[in-house]
Amino acid sequence: MPAEEFDIVILGAGSGGYACALRAAQLGQKVALVEKDKLGGTCLHRGCIPTKALLHSAEVADSVRDGARYGVQATFGGIEMPAVHTYKDGVVGRLYKGLQGLVKGADGITYVEGEGRLASATTVSVGDRELVGRTVVLATGSYARTVPGIEIGGRIMTSDEALQLPEVPGRMIVLGGGVIGVEFASVMRSFGAEVTIVEALDRLVAIEDPAISKALERGFRKRKIGVRTGVKVASATQSDEGVRVELEGGEVLEADVLLVAVGRGPRTADLGYEEAGVAIERGFVTTDERLRTSVDGIRAVGDIVPGPQLAHRGFAHGIFVAEDLAGLEPAPVEDVNIPKVTYSDPEIATVGLTEQEAREKFGDDVSVYEYNLGGNGKSQILGTAGFVKLVRSGPQGPVVGVHMVGARMGEQIGEAQLIVGWEALPEDVAQFVHAHPTQNEALGEAHLALAGKPLHAHA
């Protein structure tokens, strides 16, 4: 077949790829969008959306189970996983249908279903079709990592298989204490399973401020979620009866299922990247701040670019590349200003530098304040514990990090991102009125205290 020519050819239609396509089309570009699986990628079908639907089911289960605490007489009869999946899949299906409509209705986008491969610096091949672009954007996303020596199958699974569990296991071992691991641990504990997390590093969610890790571990232990940190798995075997996990040191754990949740790897192998001259390091595509690869005319976005593997980072990358190619000169996407939320119970929301990172960058003049949610009215109503921790670059400097843990803290991250992104001083934020009683008020009170005028806290 003759080659088809486009302004931009995008390989991968996940968060970064479809965002780039939609924005480029808005800017008058002719785009080919290639996807071998489903439009929307991991986030929509195997990541963000289905897992958060499960987390909402878990929240409802906890509310019913604890109803008497709030004067509501309710009986918790258990979890029907087929019904949970019907709810979850319905959410995914509605979003998928809407996204399909957006792409189909966009002038300038040609959607190509099939397995694409980078054939040259300007060409993506899909079967017998050749798609030629002035620019090629690599957006092939990520996959669930596994552990050498542990075979996936049966009772041993990754997050992909865990999303389709036919029933709640009596006991689950989660290998990995990062975001994916703690979210699934939170879900399954709420569903009634006995859960134990095994993490090789010395704390859970190790990318977060250590104070966040400690609060999460306290919250999990209160929920009777077992936590083993600083220990590696020596072996894992399964039988008809269950899974047997031996830890280094000799301790043996037994469960019905083992979830391997050790993060996600970049999907770059066997796609023609290196043959076309694209520089790869540890499986990731290396780029400059404008997401240009080592090959002129090839950009990369999303999970294959080193940094936090987050859907909203992929969205931002895709939009940035589309606008950059159109000559709009957008500001680069800075990873430090990208908000992160872990939707466990307790919930974690952070943006900016940790205390340690700030001290490495600014020295010992860094100021830190931690506002305990015990003084927040809404937190008392919700029965949640946690804190808002602020990190300031120095006695007179702006806030460079906001770290929050507790119920509904993810909903406060928008303001926190603005504070860090716009380099606000505590005094700047303190003058704004935060509604009472809300969780958001905790963010305001923390800044009041750091500005030297605490209301319900000590300076």
C-alpha positions as a Markdown table, in Angstrom:
| # | Residue | x | y | z |
|---|---|---|---|---|
| 1 | Met | 0.0 | 0.0 | 0.0 |
| 2 | Pro | 1.2 | 3.5 | -0.6 |
| 3 | Ala | 2.5 | 5.4 | 2.4 |
| 4 | Glu | 0.0 | 7.7 | 4.2 |
| 5 | Glu | 1.3 | 11.1 | 5.2 |
| 6 | Phe | 0.5 | 13.0 | 8.4 |
| 7 | Asp | 1.8 | 15.9 | 10.4 |
| 8 | Ile | 2.1 | 13.7 | 13.5 |
| 9 | Val | 2.0 | 9.9 | 13.9 |
| 10 | Ile | 1.4 | 8.8 | 17.5 |
| 11 | Leu | 2.3 | 5.2 | 18.5 |
| 12 | Gly | 0.0 | 4.4 | 21.5 |
| 13 | Ala | -3.4 | 5.7 | 22.4 |
| 14 | Gly | -3.2 | 5.8 | 26.2 |
| 15 | Ser | -3.3 | 9.0 | 28.3 |
| 16 | Gly | -0.3 | 10.7 | 26.6 |
| 17 | Gly | -1.1 | 9.5 | 23.1 |
| 18 | Tyr | -4.8 | 10.4 | 22.8 |
| 19 | Ala | -4.2 | 13.7 | 24.7 |
| 20 | Cys | -1.6 | 14.6 | 22.1 |
| 21 | Ala | -3.9 | 13.6 | 19.3 |
| 22 | Leu | -6.9 | 15.6 | 20.5 |
| 23 | Arg | -4.8 | 18.8 | 21.2 |
| 24 | Ala | -2.9 | 18.5 | 17.9 |
| 25 | Ala | -6.2 | 18.1 | 16.0 |
| 26 | Gln | -7.6 | 21.2 | 17.7 |
| 27 | Leu | -4.5 | 23.1 | 16.4 |
| 28 | Gly | -5.2 | 22.0 | 12.9 |
| 29 | Gln | -2.7 | 19.1 | 12.6 |
| 30 | Lys | -3.4 | 16.0 | 10.6 |
| 31 | Val | -2.8 | 13.1 | 13.0 |
| 32 | Ala | -2.6 | 9.3 | 12.9 |
| 33 | Leu | -3.2 | 7.6 | 16.3 |
| 34 | Val | -2.2 | 4.0 | 16.5 |
| 35 | Glu | -3.3 | 1.5 | 19.1 |
| 36 | Lys | -3.1 | -2.3 | 19.3 |
| 37 | Asp | -5.4 | -2.7 | 22.3 |
| 38 | Lys | -8.1 | -0.3 | 23.5 |
| 39 | Leu | -8.3 | 3.4 | 23.2 |
| 40 | Gly | -7.5 | 4.9 | 26.6 |
| 41 | Gly | -4.7 | 2.5 | 27.5 |
| 42 | Thr | -3.7 | 1.2 | 30.9 |
| 43 | Cys | -5.3 | 4.1 | 32.9 |
| 44 | Leu | -8.8 | 3.6 | 31.6 |
| 45 | His | -8.9 | -0.2 | 31.3 |
| 46 | Arg | -6.4 | -1.7 | 33.8 |
| 47 | Gly | -5.2 | 1.1 | 36.0 |
| 48 | Cys | -6.6 | 4.4 | 37.4 |
| 49 | Ile | -10.3 | 4.1 | 36.7 |
| 50 | Pro | -11.0 | 0.4 | 37.5 |
| 51 | Thr | -8.8 | 0.5 | 40.6 |
| 52 | Lys | -10.5 | 3.6 | 41.9 |
| 53 | Ala | -13.9 | 2.1 | 41.3 |
| 54 | Leu | -12.8 | -0.8 | 43.5 |
| 55 | Leu | -11.6 | 1.6 | 46.1 |
| 56 | His | -15.0 | 3.3 | 46.1 |
| 57 | Ser | -16.7 | 0.0 | 46.6 |
| 58 | Ala | -14.3 | -0.6 | 49.5 |
| 59 | Glu | -15.2 | 2.8 | 51.0 |
| 60 | Val | -18.9 | 1.9 | 50.8 |
| 61 | Ala | -18.2 | -1.4 | 52.5 |
| 62 | Asp | -16.4 | 0.3 | 55.3 |
| 63 | Ser | -19.3 | 2.8 | 55.7 |
| 64 | Val | -21.9 | 0.0 | 56.0 |
| 65 | Arg | -19.7 | -2.0 | 58.3 |
| 66 | Asp | -19.1 | 1.0 | 60.6 |
| 67 | Gly | -22.6 | 2.4 | 60.4 |
| 68 | Ala | -23.4 | 1.9 | 64.1 |
| 69 | Arg | -20.6 | 4.3 | 65.0 |
| 70 | Tyr | -22.6 | 7.1 | 63.3 |
| 71 | Gly | -26.0 | 6.0 | 64.6 |
| 72 | Val | -26.9 | 4.2 | 61.4 |
| 73 | Gln | -28.2 | 0.6 | 61.9 |
| 74 | Ala | -26.9 | -1.4 | 58.9 |
| 75 | Thr | -25.8 | -4.9 | 58.4 |
| 76 | Phe | -22.8 | -5.8 | 56.3 |
| 77 | Gly | -23.6 | -9.0 | 54.4 |
| 78 | Gly | -20.4 | -9.3 | 52.5 |
| 79 | Ile | -19.0 | -8.6 | 49.0 |
| 80 | Glu | -20.4 | -9.9 | 45.8 |
| 81 | Met | -17.5 | -9.7 | 43.4 |
| 82 | Pro | -19.6 | -10.2 | 40.2 |
| 83 | Ala | -21.7 | -7.2 | 41.2 |
| 84 | Val | -18.6 | -5.2 | 42.1 |
| 85 | His | -17.2 | -5.9 | 38.6 |
| 86 | Thr | -20.4 | -5.0 | 37.0 |
| 87 | Tyr | -20.2 | -1.6 | 38.7 |
| 88 | Lys | -16.5 | -1.2 | 37.9 |
| 89 | Asp | -16.9 | -2.2 | 34.3 |
| 90 | Gly | -19.8 | 0.1 | 33.8 |
| 91 | Val | -17.8 | 3.1 | 34.9 |
| 92 | Val | -15.0 | 2.1 | 32.5 |
| 93 | Gly | -17.4 | 1.4 | 29.7 |
| 94 | Arg | -19.1 | 4.8 | 29.9 |
| 95 | Leu | -15.8 | 6.6 | 29.9 |
| 96 | Tyr | -14.5 | 4.4 | 27.0 |
| 97 | Lys | -17.6 | 5.1 | 24.9 |
| 98 | Gly | -17.2 | 8.9 | 25.6 |
| 99 | Leu | -13.5 | 8.8 | 24.6 |
| 100 | Gln | -14.3 | 6.9 | 21.4 |
| 101 | Gly | -16.8 | 9.6 | 20.5 |
| 102 | Leu | -14.3 | 12.3 | 21.1 |
| 103 | Val | -11.6 | 10.7 | 18.9 |
| 104 | Lys | -14.1 | 9.7 | 16.2 |
| 105 | Gly | -15.6 | 13.2 | 16.1 |
| 106 | Ala | -12.3 | 15.1 | 16.0 |
| 107 | Asp | -11.5 | 16.5 | 12.6 |
| 108 | Gly | -8.0 | 15.5 | 11.6 |
| 109 | Ile | -7.5 | 12.3 | 13.5 |
| 110 | Thr | -7.2 | 9.0 | 11.7 |
| 111 | Tyr | -7.5 | 6.2 | 14.3 |
| 112 | Val | -5.5 | 3.1 | 13.3 |
| 113 | Glu | -6.2 | -0.2 | 15.1 |
| 114 | Gly | -3.3 | -2.7 | 15.0 |
| 115 | Glu | 0.2 | -3.4 | 16.3 |
| 116 | Gly | 2.5 | -0.5 | 15.3 |
| 117 | Arg | 6.2 | -0.5 | 15.0 |
| 118 | Leu | 8.7 | 2.3 | 14.5 |
| 119 | Ala | 10.1 | 1.5 | 11.1 |
| 120 | Ser | 12.3 | 4.6 | 10.7 |
| 121 | Ala | 12.6 | 8.1 | 12.2 |
| 122 | Thr | 9.5 | 9.2 | 10.2 |
| 123 | Thr | 7.5 | 6.0 | 9.7 |
| 124 | Val | 5.3 | 3.7 | 11.8 |
| 125 | Ser | 4.3 | 0.5 | 10.2 |
| 126 | Val | 1.0 | -1.2 | 11.1 |
| 127 | Gly | 0.6 | -4.5 | 9.2 |
| 128 | Asp | 1.0 | -3.5 | 5.5 |
| 129 | Arg | 0.3 | 0.1 | 6.2 |
| 130 | Glu | 3.0 | 2.7 | 6.4 |
| 131 | Leu | 2.2 | 5.9 | 8.3 |
| 132 | Val | 4.7 | 8.7 | 7.6 |
| 133 | Gly | 4.8 | 11.8 | 9.8 |
| 134 | Arg | 6.9 | 15.0 | 10.0 |
| 135 | Thr | 6.9 | 14.1 | 13.7 |
| 136 | Val | 6.5 | 10.7 | 15.4 |
| 137 | Val | 5.4 | 10.6 | 19.0 |
| 138 | Leu | 6.2 | 7.5 | 21.1 |
| 139 | Ala | 3.5 | 6.8 | 23.7 |
| 140 | Thr | 3.5 | 3.1 | 24.2 |
| 141 | Gly | 2.9 | 3.2 | 28.0 |
| 142 | Ser | 3.8 | 0.6 | 30.6 |
| 143 | Tyr | 3.2 | -3.0 | 31.8 |
| 144 | Ala | 3.0 | -4.7 | 35.2 |
| 145 | Arg | 6.5 | -5.6 | 36.3 |
| 146 | Thr | 7.1 | -9.1 | 37.7 |
| 147 | Val | 9.9 | -10.6 | 39.8 |
| 148 | Pro | 12.5 | -13.0 | 38.4 |
| 149 | Gly | 11.8 | -16.5 | 39.6 |
| 150 | Ile | 8.2 | -15.9 | 40.4 |
| 151 | Glu | 5.9 | -17.2 | 37.7 |
| 152 | Ile | 2.6 | -15.3 | 37.1 |
| 153 | Gly | -0.4 | -17.6 | 36.8 |
| 154 | Gly | -3.1 | -19.2 | 38.9 |
| 155 | Arg | -2.9 | -17.9 | 42.5 |
| 156 | Ile | 0.1 | -15.7 | 41.7 |
| 157 | Met | -1.0 | -12.5 | 39.8 |
| 158 | Thr | -0.3 | -8.9 | 38.9 |
| 159 | Ser | -2.7 | -6.0 | 39.2 |
| 160 | Asp | -4.1 | -6.9 | 35.8 |
| 161 | Glu | -5.5 | -10.2 | 37.0 |
| 162 | Ala | -6.4 | -8.9 | 40.5 |
| 163 | Leu | -8.8 | -6.5 | 38.8 |
| 164 | Gln | -10.9 | -9.6 | 37.8 |
| 165 | Leu | -10.8 | -11.7 | 41.0 |
| 166 | Pro | -14.0 | -13.8 | 41.0 |
| 167 | Glu | -14.2 | -13.8 | 44.8 |
| 168 | Val | -12.6 | -12.1 | 47.8 |
| 169 | Pro | -9.7 | -14.3 | 48.9 |
| 170 | Gly | -9.5 | -15.2 | 52.6 |
| 171 | Arg | -5.9 | -14.2 | 52.8 |
| 172 | Met | -3.7 | -12.2 | 50.4 |
| 173 | Ile | 0.0 | -11.4 | 50.3 |
| 174 | Val | 1.0 | -8.3 | 48.5 |
| 175 | Leu | 4.5 | -8.1 | 47.2 |
| 176 | Gly | 5.4 | -4.5 | 46.9 |
| 177 | Gly | 4.5 | -1.5 | 49.1 |
| 178 | Gly | 4.3 | 1.2 | 46.5 |
| 179 | Val | 1.1 | 2.9 | 45.3 |
| 180 | Ile | -0.3 | -0.1 | 43.5 |
| 181 | Gly | 0.4 | -2.5 | 46.4 |
| 182 | Val | -1.0 | -0.3 | 49.1 |
| 183 | Glu | -4.2 | 0.5 | 47.1 |
| 184 | Phe | -5.0 | -3.1 | 46.5 |
| 185 | Ala | -4.1 | -4.0 | 50.1 |
| 186 | Ser | -6.6 | -1.3 | 51.2 |
| 187 | Val | -9.3 | -2.6 | 48.9 |
| 188 | Met | -9.0 | -6.2 | 49.9 |
| 189 | Arg | -8.9 | -5.5 | 53.6 |
| 190 | Ser | -12.1 | -3.5 | 53.3 |
| 191 | Phe | -13.6 | -6.4 | 51.4 |
| 192 | Gly | -12.8 | -8.7 | 54.3 |
| 193 | Ala | -9.5 | -10.4 | 53.4 |
| 194 | Glu | -6.5 | -10.8 | 55.7 |
| 195 | Val | -3.7 | -8.9 | 54.0 |
| 196 | Thr | 0.0 | -8.8 | 54.5 |
| 197 | Ile | 2.3 | -6.4 | 52.5 |
| 198 | Val | 6.0 | -7.4 | 51.9 |
| 199 | Glu | 8.2 | -4.6 | 50.9 |
| 200 | Ala | 12.0 | -4.8 | 50.3 |
| 201 | Leu | 12.6 | -1.2 | 51.2 |
| 202 | Asp | 12.5 | 0.0 | 54.7 |
| 203 | Arg | 9.1 | 1.7 | 54.5 |
| 204 | Leu | 5.9 | 1.8 | 52.4 |
| 205 | Val | 5.5 | 4.4 | 49.6 |
| 206 | Ala | 9.2 | 5.1 | 49.7 |
| 207 | Ile | 8.9 | 7.9 | 47.2 |
| 208 | Glu | 6.9 | 10.0 | 49.8 |
| 209 | Asp | 8.1 | 12.0 | 52.7 |
| 210 | Pro | 9.1 | 9.6 | 55.6 |
| 211 | Ala | 6.4 | 11.1 | 57.8 |
| 212 | Ile | 3.8 | 10.1 | 55.3 |
| 213 | Ser | 5.1 | 6.5 | 55.3 |
| 214 | Lys | 4.9 | 6.3 | 59.1 |
| 215 | Ala | 1.3 | 7.6 | 59.1 |
| 216 | Leu | 0.3 | 5.1 | 56.4 |
| 217 | Glu | 1.9 | 2.2 | 58.3 |
| 218 | Arg | 0.1 | 3.3 | 61.5 |
| 219 | Gly | -3.2 | 3.5 | 59.7 |
| 220 | Phe | -2.7 | 0.1 | 58.1 |
| 221 | Arg | -1.7 | -1.6 | 61.4 |
| 222 | Lys | -4.8 | -0.1 | 63.0 |
| 223 | Arg | -6.8 | -1.7 | 60.2 |
| 224 | Lys | -5.0 | -5.0 | 60.9 |
| 225 | Ile | -3.1 | -5.0 | 57.6 |
| 226 | Gly | 0.2 | -6.8 | 58.1 |
| 227 | Val | 3.3 | -4.9 | 57.1 |
| 228 | Arg | 6.8 | -6.4 | 56.6 |
| 229 | Thr | 9.4 | -3.9 | 55.4 |
| 230 | Gly | 13.1 | -4.2 | 54.8 |
| 231 | Val | 12.7 | -7.9 | 53.7 |
| 232 | Lys | 12.8 | -9.6 | 50.3 |
| 233 | Val | 11.0 | -12.7 | 49.1 |
| 234 | Ala | 13.2 | -15.7 | 48.6 |
| 235 | Ser | 10.7 | -17.9 | 46.8 |
| 236 | Ala | 7.0 | -18.2 | 46.1 |
| 237 | Thr | 5.2 | -21.5 | 45.2 |
| 238 | Gln | 1.5 | -22.4 | 44.8 |
| 239 | Ser | -0.7 | -25.5 | 45.1 |
| 240 | Asp | -4.3 | -26.3 | 44.9 |
| 241 | Glu | -4.6 | -25.1 | 48.5 |
| 242 | Gly | -2.8 | -21.8 | 48.3 |
| 243 | Val | 0.4 | -19.9 | 48.0 |
| 244 | Arg | 3.5 | -20.3 | 50.1 |
| 245 | Val | 5.9 | -17.4 | 50.3 |
| 246 | Glu | 9.3 | -17.7 | 51.9 |
| 247 | Leu | 11.1 | -14.5 | 53.0 |
| 248 | Glu | 14.8 | -14.1 | 53.2 |
| 249 | Gly | 15.7 | -15.0 | 56.7 |
| 250 | Gly | 13.4 | -18.1 | 56.7 |
| 251 | Glu | 10.0 | -16.7 | 57.7 |
| 252 | Val | 7.2 | -18.4 | 55.7 |
| 253 | Leu | 3.8 | -16.7 | 54.9 |
| 254 | Glu | 0.8 | -18.6 | 53.5 |
| 255 | Ala | -2.2 | -17.1 | 51.7 |
| 256 | Asp | -4.8 | -17.9 | 49.1 |
| 257 | Val | -3.3 | -15.5 | 46.5 |
| 258 | Leu | -0.1 | -13.6 | 46.0 |
| 259 | Leu | -0.3 | -10.2 | 44.3 |
| 260 | Val | 3.0 | -9.1 | 42.7 |
| 261 | Ala | 2.8 | -5.3 | 42.7 |
| 262 | Val | 6.4 | -4.2 | 42.2 |
| 263 | Gly | 5.6 | -1.3 | 39.9 |
| 264 | Arg | 5.3 | -0.8 | 36.1 |
| 265 | Gly | 8.0 | -1.1 | 33.4 |
| 266 | Pro | 8.2 | 1.0 | 30.2 |
| 267 | Arg | 6.8 | -0.7 | 27.1 |
| 268 | Thr | 9.6 | -0.1 | 24.7 |
| 269 | Ala | 11.0 | -3.5 | 23.8 |
| 270 | Asp | 10.7 | -5.0 | 20.3 |
| 271 | Leu | 9.1 | -1.9 | 18.9 |
| 272 | Gly | 11.9 | -0.8 | 16.6 |
| 273 | Tyr | 13.0 | 2.1 | 18.8 |
| 274 | Glu | 16.7 | 1.2 | 19.2 |
| 275 | Glu | 17.0 | 0.2 | 15.6 |
| 276 | Ala | 15.8 | 3.7 | 14.6 |
| 277 | Gly | 18.4 | 5.2 | 16.8 |
| 278 | Val | 16.3 | 6.2 | 19.8 |
| 279 | Ala | 18.4 | 6.2 | 23.0 |
| 280 | Ile | 17.1 | 3.8 | 25.7 |
| 281 | Glu | 18.3 | 3.6 | 29.3 |
| 282 | Arg | 17.0 | 0.8 | 31.6 |
| 283 | Gly | 14.1 | 0.4 | 29.2 |
| 284 | Phe | 13.1 | 4.1 | 29.3 |
| 285 | Val | 13.3 | 6.5 | 26.4 |
| 286 | Thr | 15.7 | 9.4 | 27.3 |
| 287 | Thr | 14.5 | 12.9 | 26.4 |
| 288 | Asp | 15.3 | 16.5 | 27.1 |
| 289 | Glu | 13.0 | 18.8 | 28.9 |
| 290 | Arg | 11.0 | 19.4 | 25.7 |
| 291 | Leu | 10.5 | 15.6 | 25.4 |
| 292 | Arg | 12.7 | 15.4 | 22.3 |
| 293 | Thr | 14.5 | 12.0 | 21.9 |
| 294 | Ser | 18.0 | 11.4 | 20.6 |
| 295 | Val | 16.5 | 11.3 | 17.0 |
| 296 | Asp | 15.3 | 14.5 | 15.3 |
| 297 | Gly | 11.6 | 14.4 | 14.7 |
| 298 | Ile | 10.8 | 11.8 | 17.4 |
| 299 | Arg | 9.2 | 12.8 | 20.7 |
| 300 | Ala | 8.2 | 10.6 | 23.7 |
| 301 | Val | 5.5 | 11.0 | 26.3 |
| 302 | Gly | 4.1 | 9.4 | 29.4 |
| 303 | Asp | 5.2 | 6.3 | 31.2 |
| 304 | Ile | 8.1 | 5.5 | 28.8 |
| 305 | Val | 9.8 | 8.8 | 29.9 |
| 306 | Pro | 11.8 | 8.5 | 33.2 |
| 307 | Gly | 9.8 | 10.0 | 36.1 |
| 308 | Pro | 6.5 | 9.4 | 37.9 |
| 309 | Gln | 4.2 | 7.1 | 36.0 |
| 310 | Leu | 0.9 | 9.0 | 36.3 |
| 311 | Ala | -1.9 | 9.4 | 33.8 |
| 312 | His | -2.1 | 13.1 | 34.4 |
| 313 | Arg | 1.6 | 13.4 | 33.7 |
| 314 | Gly | 0.9 | 11.6 | 30.4 |
| 315 | Phe | -2.0 | 14.0 | 29.6 |
| 316 | Ala | 0.3 | 17.0 | 30.3 |
| 317 | His | 3.1 | 15.5 | 28.2 |
| 318 | Gly | 0.8 | 14.9 | 25.2 |
| 319 | Ile | -0.7 | 18.4 | 25.3 |
| 320 | Phe | 2.8 | 19.9 | 25.7 |
| 321 | Val | 4.2 | 18.1 | 22.6 |
| 322 | Ala | 1.2 | 19.1 | 20.5 |
| 323 | Glu | 1.5 | 22.7 | 21.5 |
| 324 | Asp | 5.3 | 22.7 | 21.1 |
| 325 | Leu | 5.0 | 21.3 | 17.6 |
| 326 | Ala | 2.5 | 24.0 | 16.8 |
| 327 | Gly | 5.0 | 26.7 | 17.8 |
| 328 | Leu | 3.1 | 27.8 | 20.9 |
| 329 | Glu | 6.2 | 27.5 | 23.1 |
| 330 | Pro | 4.6 | 26.0 | 26.2 |
| 331 | Ala | 6.5 | 25.7 | 29.4 |
| 332 | Pro | 8.0 | 22.3 | 30.0 |
| 333 | Val | 6.3 | 19.9 | 32.3 |
| 334 | Glu | 8.2 | 19.7 | 35.6 |
| 335 | Asp | 7.9 | 16.5 | 37.5 |
| 336 | Val | 8.3 | 18.1 | 40.9 |
| 337 | Asn | 5.1 | 20.1 | 40.4 |
| 338 | Ile | 3.0 | 17.1 | 39.4 |
| 339 | Pro | 0.6 | 16.1 | 42.2 |
| 340 | Lys | 0.5 | 12.5 | 43.4 |
| 341 | Val | -2.4 | 10.8 | 45.1 |
| 342 | Thr | -2.6 | 7.3 | 46.7 |
| 343 | Tyr | -6.2 | 6.4 | 47.1 |
| 344 | Ser | -5.7 | 4.0 | 50.1 |
| 345 | Asp | -7.3 | 4.4 | 53.5 |
| 346 | Pro | -5.8 | 6.6 | 54.8 |
| 347 | Glu | -5.4 | 8.6 | 51.6 |
| 348 | Ile | -2.2 | 10.3 | 50.6 |
| 349 | Ala | -1.8 | 13.5 | 48.5 |
| 350 | Thr | 1.5 | 15.2 | 47.9 |
| 351 | Val | 3.2 | 17.8 | 45.6 |
| 352 | Gly | 6.6 | 19.3 | 45.5 |
| 353 | Leu | 9.8 | 18.5 | 47.5 |
| 354 | Thr | 10.0 | 16.3 | 50.5 |
| 355 | Glu | 11.7 | 17.7 | 53.6 |
| 356 | Gln | 14.9 | 15.8 | 52.8 |
| 357 | Glu | 14.9 | 16.9 | 49.1 |
| 358 | Ala | 14.3 | 20.5 | 50.3 |
| 359 | Arg | 17.2 | 20.3 | 52.7 |
| 360 | Glu | 19.5 | 18.9 | 50.0 |
| 361 | Lys | 18.5 | 21.8 | 47.7 |
| 362 | Phe | 18.2 | 24.7 | 50.1 |
| 363 | Gly | 20.3 | 23.7 | 53.1 |
| 364 | Asp | 19.4 | 23.7 | 56.8 |
| 365 | Asp | 17.3 | 26.9 | 56.7 |
| 366 | Val | 14.3 | 24.9 | 55.5 |
| 367 | Ser | 11.2 | 25.4 | 57.6 |
| 368 | Val | 8.7 | 22.6 | 58.3 |
| 369 | Tyr | 5.3 | 22.7 | 59.9 |
| 370 | Glu | 3.0 | 19.7 | 60.5 |
| 371 | Tyr | -0.7 | 20.4 | 61.3 |
| 372 | Asn | -2.5 | 17.5 | 62.9 |
| 373 | Leu | -6.0 | 16.7 | 61.7 |
| 374 | Gly | -7.0 | 16.2 | 65.3 |
| 375 | Gly | -7.7 | 20.0 | 65.4 |
| 376 | Asn | -9.9 | 19.9 | 62.3 |
| 377 | Gly | -13.6 | 19.8 | 62.7 |
| 378 | Lys | -14.4 | 17.9 | 59.5 |
| 379 | Ser | -11.7 | 15.3 | 60.3 |
| 380 | Gln | -13.4 | 14.7 | 63.7 |
| 381 | Ile | -16.8 | 14.3 | 61.9 |
| 382 | Leu | -15.2 | 11.8 | 59.4 |
| 383 | Gly | -13.3 | 10.0 | 62.2 |
| 384 | Thr | -10.0 | 10.3 | 60.3 |
| 385 | Ala | -6.5 | 10.9 | 61.5 |
| 386 | Gly | -3.5 | 12.4 | 59.7 |
| 387 | Phe | -1.8 | 15.7 | 59.0 |
| 388 | Val | -0.8 | 18.4 | 56.6 |
| 389 | Lys | 2.9 | 18.9 | 56.4 |
| 390 | Leu | 4.4 | 22.0 | 54.8 |
| 391 | Val | 7.9 | 22.4 | 53.6 |
| 392 | Arg | 9.3 | 26.0 | 53.2 |
| 393 | Ser | 12.5 | 26.7 | 51.4 |
| 394 | Gly | 13.7 | 29.0 | 54.3 |
| 395 | Pro | 12.5 | 31.4 | 57.0 |
| 396 | Gln | 11.4 | 33.9 | 54.3 |
| 397 | Gly | 11.0 | 31.6 | 51.3 |
| 398 | Pro | 8.0 | 30.1 | 49.5 |
| 399 | Val | 6.3 | 26.7 | 50.2 |
| 400 | Val | 8.1 | 24.1 | 48.1 |
| 401 | Gly | 6.3 | 21.0 | 49.3 |
| 402 | Val | 2.8 | 20.0 | 50.6 |
| 403 | His | 2.3 | 16.5 | 52.1 |
| 404 | Met | -1.1 | 15.4 | 53.3 |
| 405 | Val | -2.5 | 12.1 | 54.7 |
| 406 | Gly | -6.1 | 11.5 | 55.9 |
| 407 | Ala | -9.6 | 11.0 | 54.5 |
| 408 | Arg | -10.3 | 13.0 | 51.3 |
| 409 | Met | -6.9 | 14.6 | 51.1 |
| 410 | Gly | -6.8 | 13.9 | 47.4 |
| 411 | Glu | -9.5 | 16.5 | 47.0 |
| 412 | Gln | -7.2 | 19.1 | 48.5 |
| 413 | Ile | -4.3 | 18.6 | 46.1 |
| 414 | Gly | -5.5 | 21.2 | 43.6 |
| 415 | Glu | -4.9 | 24.1 | 45.9 |
| 416 | Ala | -1.7 | 22.5 | 47.1 |
| 417 | Gln | -0.4 | 22.3 | 43.5 |
| 418 | Leu | -1.2 | 26.0 | 43.0 |
| 419 | Ile | 0.6 | 26.9 | 46.2 |
| 420 | Val | 3.8 | 25.1 | 45.2 |
| 421 | Gly | 3.6 | 25.9 | 41.5 |
| 422 | Trp | 3.1 | 29.6 | 42.0 |
| 423 | Glu | 5.8 | 29.7 | 44.8 |
| 424 | Ala | 3.4 | 31.1 | 47.3 |
| 425 | Leu | 4.5 | 32.3 | 50.7 |
| 426 | Pro | 2.7 | 31.0 | 53.8 |
| 427 | Glu | 1.5 | 34.6 | 54.3 |
| 428 | Asp | 0.0 | 34.7 | 50.9 |
| 429 | Val | -2.1 | 31.6 | 51.6 |
| 430 | Ala | -3.0 | 32.6 | 55.1 |
| 431 | Gln | -5.0 | 35.6 | 54.0 |
| 432 | Phe | -7.4 | 33.4 | 52.0 |
| 433 | Val | -10.6 | 32.2 | 53.9 |
| 434 | His | -11.0 | 28.5 | 53.9 |
| 435 | Ala | -14.6 | 27.2 | 54.4 |
| 436 | His | -15.4 | 25.7 | 57.8 |
| 437 | Pro | -15.8 | 22.8 | 58.5 |
| 438 | Thr | -13.9 | 21.2 | 55.6 |
| 439 | Gln | -10.8 | 19.1 | 55.1 |
| 440 | Asn | -9.6 | 21.9 | 52.9 |
| 441 | Glu | -9.6 | 24.1 | 56.0 |
| 442 | Ala | -6.6 | 22.0 | 57.4 |
| 443 | Leu | -4.5 | 23.3 | 54.5 |
| 444 | Gly | -5.4 | 26.9 | 55.4 |
| 445 | Glu | -4.7 | 26.4 | 59.1 |
| 446 | Ala | -1.3 | 24.9 | 58.4 |
| 447 | His | -0.4 | 28.0 | 56.4 |
| 448 | Leu | -1.7 | 30.2 | 59.2 |
| 449 | Ala | 0.5 | 28.4 | 61.6 |
| 450 | Leu | 3.6 | 28.6 | 59.4 |
| 451 | Ala | 2.9 | 32.3 | 58.9 |
| 452 | Gly | 3.2 | 32.7 | 62.6 |
| 453 | Lys | -0.5 | 33.1 | 63.5 |
| 454 | Pro | -1.9 | 29.7 | 64.4 |
| 455 | Leu | -5.6 | 29.4 | 65.2 |
| 456 | His | -6.2 | 25.9 | 66.3 |
| 457 | Ala | -2.6 | 24.7 | 66.5 |
| 458 | His | 0.7 | 25.6 | 68.0 |
| 459 | Ala | 3.2 | 27.6 | 65.9 |
